[in-house]
Amino acid sequence: MLKTITIAIALFCFGTLAQAGASAAREIDAGQVRLLPGSPFYERQELHRRGYVASFEADKLLFHYRALAGLPQPEGVKAGYGGWDSGFIRGHMAGHYLSAASRMAAATGDASLREKVDFMVGELAKCQDALKQGGYLAAFPSGAFDRLEGKPSNSGGVVVPYYTIHKIMAGLLDAHHYLANTQALEIAVKMAGYFEKRLAALDAEQIEKIFRTDGSRNPQNEFGAMSDVLAELCTVTGDRRHLDAARLFNRSWFVGPLAKGEDRLAGLHGNTHIAQAVGVAHCANLTGDVEEMKASENFWKFVTREHSFVTGGNSFKEWFDKPGVETGASIDDHKELPATTAESCNTHNMLKLTARLFEREPRAEYAEFFERALYNHLLATVAPDNGAVTYFMPLRGNFRTYLDGTFCCVGSGIENTPRYNEGIYFRHDDSLWVNLYIPSELDWREMGLVLHQEGDLTRGEAVRFTIVKAGKQPASLNFRIPGWISQPAVLKLNGKAQESTGKPSTYVSLKREWKKGDAVVLTLPASLRLEQAKDDTSMVSVFFGPVLLAGELGRGNMPKDFAGNDAYVKTPAVPVPEIVGSSLNPADWLRPIEGATTAFRAHDAGPADGMVFRPLYEVHHQRYSVYWRIHEDAAGMKR
């Protein structure tokens, strides 16, 4: 299986894997983790499983594939889904859907989604055979690649063809990995063969021209994470040719400066290059290439430390700004915190990159960013009433727009909820890292151990781990001690407090021969706290533990917020009141609302008096702010 490939097989395929350190840890995926009731993650996942994800019709997703292949459409199917899935990234939703449904089936046991995936894979195989182009499969003509290579041809209106090919291949590999669909792997291998042959016919100058994506802010040759998917195909097949093809997409103009520690991200399209970094990291994990390892690590540092918002998201109008720009005049027409902040696809891919880096070197810093971005961006993109998702995440005085269409962030959006199971646990040999505190049950098959986790940090609860099934040998459980704790953590094993609980942003380890019924209780004290913006010390955000709080600004004169991605990006923001007071401790001017969970009302805060603050993921269908100007009398606060 893709993510549980043994070290022996990996060493057989790649002689330098051991030196690369790639086997330091492996993410435990949705096939071994089930979310349990008692968290907003479970609620959003179930909302998508029963509703939004389930609502997509397989035959409409397949419409353009069948049309290109000259195959008949089922009775009553007259068109595919409109918007981008019938336009310049035609067919991308089928790939996203294969990934989403495969992961959701594994994450929840929903057999209906498995049936849908198996049906789609079978139909795509028919399309691939009918095209008779040596393994080519897409919803658009191969002329799109001719055009990319500088040859006159019919592209079918598709301008970023490799971007969509990546989505299709990734979906097929997920169907194989999560649902053991061998036909999906066969299709993906044939697709890889077609494109590897095509690329082999080009010289170095042509390759460079095709895959140079720093020439414009919205490159017309965006190629997604082709490097990542081909590297993944190599791990499952052991065929080194796929890895060699993957590395064609890791361009020296991108990797070289990053490896040297040069931040040249300003002006680049965010998601184009985050996806590239994911592929660079994956290849580095397999080959041990020092330059690629350093490049992917530095890219992550630059983005998370210099190009991100308090949510963990990044970009203005899809673009990276200069290092350090957060709340000031931005690359989007010099506007301050416009409605175009934090494209959702970017964070989706940043979490992929973070997982790859954690697998290389288990560090609390990676887990802490993962937690921040998951809780405060991706969880907040899903409307809790209908499951619709967002493109941008406005941060000051605006409102979210929930997408009516088939935009890129709809594709990644339906993948996000089944991925909630992933990133919680990582393993290596007899060691387990517990990175996220989300109610769940882990089947650690390799050690014969079943672990039950309960307790919701977002509600200030302690976390309890119970051994439901014990293995036959000792195992180490490494619990992350978050950097946000307000007092020392307390760790109890079977009711007895442990002497060492670890410092913030580290791990505390318990190694023993676990027995059924053993219980570990971890108390992580949370409190209200402020964080300053990088570029303005008087602009602050309010957290409760790991959770970013948003101030509610009401629904007055709001248009319908189910619309296209750009429908309201020019709608003016409403004024955001300043917080005026003598204290920099938000507990002095925020009072818990009785009967509400993690909700507070401002008092003695000047213009902000009476404002209600709730977790950003709970504030929907209204205007809000997560950045607040605090009165200059309170300046001088340190991070």
Order of alpha helices (4+ residues) and beta strands (2+ residues): alpha-alpha-beta-beta-alpha-alpha-alpha-alpha-alpha-alpha-alpha-alpha-alpha-alpha-alpha-alpha-alpha-alpha-alpha-alpha-beta-beta-alpha-beta-beta-beta-beta-beta-beta-beta-beta-beta-beta-beta-beta-beta-beta-beta-beta-beta-beta-beta
